[in-house]
Amino acid sequence: EILEDIVSHIDIHKDLLNLALVSKLFKDIIIPNHIQLRRIRTHVYQDDLWKILIDKPILAANIR
């Protein structure tokens, strides 16, 4: 849980990949949960996007 929190504060994609190469433990945390989706920049009225994120909280969990 602490490692998950630490990883969630890494903003640079390349840094995440490098950390994933350090150990299997970090790889198992980073690859499925942090690599695919990090930030979304969109208009606040993008209703379709917000509906998807509400319906699939696993996707919303890694968005800042």
Protein Blocks (a to p, Z undefined) as FASTA:
>chain_A
ZZmmmmmmpmblklmmmmmmmpmklmmmmmmmmmmpmbdcddfklmklmmmmmmmmmlmm
mpZZ
